[in-house]
Amino acid sequence: MPHSVRAVCVFSERLIQGPRRSVSCSCPLERLVARFWAGRGNLSPQACGCQGASGASCEVRIVGARGFWPARRNAWRARRAGRRCLRPCRVDCFAWRRRRRGYWMMCWPWCLSARPVWRELRDRFDPLFPGPVRRESRAAVCTRSRYAEDRVAAGAFTQYVILGAGLDSFAWRQPDLLGSLTVFEVDHPASQAWKLDRVRVLGLPLSDSQVFVPVDFEAEPLQDVLGAAGFDWAQPAMFCWTGVAPYLTAQAIESTLRTIAAAAPGSEVVFSYRAEDCVLDDVGTEFARIYTPIAASADEPLQPGWSVIEIDRLISRCGLKVVDHPARADLQQRYFAGRTDGLRPYTFETLVAARVT
């Protein structure tokens, strides 16, 4: 199994303390995966060497808190219950858990991708990043999603908007929340079409609570597009906007925040932004040095970082109120306390939650 996949799988099962809940991410880096995938042709599960849903039984192993678990028993139970037994390629299944109510759970960020792509991505990019940088960057990706989803679970929201959803798998990982939430996945039409194709290939179920909103952010106002998709601006909503702001200009960030501020009182937004260089530790500085040219080569150049005071002022200017602005030490205490391996998120990005008043 590729080291990069193992690290994320084990991390998402074991890192976050509290109720066992897996996490995912959504950020422009996924578009790098999509571009890398685009030149690979149509890699179906069968092309990856695994039988399709009507083929013979195959041994699929899942990475979890106790290591590798055979999933053949779960497939058997699914067949006994009359449900379709899905058998995509092995790496597509590494983080899947079958629950008795028939939901598919995915506990690593890009679980809709496939084995050949991950292997080549690992071979291409892992050697560029030292071990500590890889560990802390992966920890940060999972932490920011856990942070946002904790606020969703704790709030009285009826709508959840994921801006720049990418390959986010919230709707499959958090089925218990779908009964009370409508999830709007907002992304560029090309990125969303690719994701839906992966969903189709893997045979994943779609819920009536999932609404896919294709939008060209440069040509279409977000407020109009969401309204046309059924979003109710009079009802409280949670907006998740992580892993995107580091690539946006100050004007674009302000415009999006002002749009969110038009939502119903009590609505919230969780977003992450690039920290200013002077607060980065050695790992954060090294990540910025290595990743900056990679992002630029993918036509997603990083923008300058922000200080905490500057972001607070921007949020207030847009008509929102900061309700939580955790430093890395706060996140370590919430999610990493008691660990003996020193794992923690990097300092490159900072999380903030703001509320519509």
Buried (B, 14 or more C-beta within 10 A) or exposed (E): BBEBBBBBBBBBBBBBEEEEBBBBBBBBBBBBBBEBBEEEEEBBBBEBEBEBEEEEEBEBBBBBEEEBBEBBEBBEEBEEEEEEBBBBBBBBBBBBBBEEEEBBBBBBBBBBBBBBBBBBBBEEBBEEBEEBBBBBBBBBBBBBBBBBBBBBBEBEBBBBBBBBBBBBBBBBBBBEBBEEBBBBBBBBEEBBEBBBEBBEBBBBBEBEBBBBBBBEBEEEEBBEBBEEBEBBEEBBBBBBBBBBBBBBEEEBBBBBBBBBBEBBEBBBBBBBBBBBEEBBBEBBBBBBEBBEEBBEEBEBEBBEBBEBEEBBEBBEEBBBBBBBBBBBEEBBEBBBEEEEEEBBBBBBBBBBBBBBE
